[in-house]
């Protein structure tokens, strides 16, 4: 079964004054927040997804650390990471894992 296509809306810049009044009538009401109702389960789930920020946790989560690295080594590391399609963080993580595994 094919879904019916929505009719294309006219852009605001192409509307007549009367059409603009009809299209924006809902924004003339005051206190529209009084008409809001509590979110249902589906809307709460969507709201929670929208509020999530940052990267999804891996393992036990991540921690931001500040380290000092000599500029020339950092430039080499960045070039290596670019060449191997890695992020700087992924390269550092890989290096740490290798050193810890060897130790």
Secondary structure, DSSP 8 states (H G I E B T S, - for coil): -----------GGG--HHHHHHHTGGGG-S-GGGG-----HHHHHHHHHHH--S----TT----------HHHHHHHHHHHHHTT--HHHHHHHHHHHHHHH-
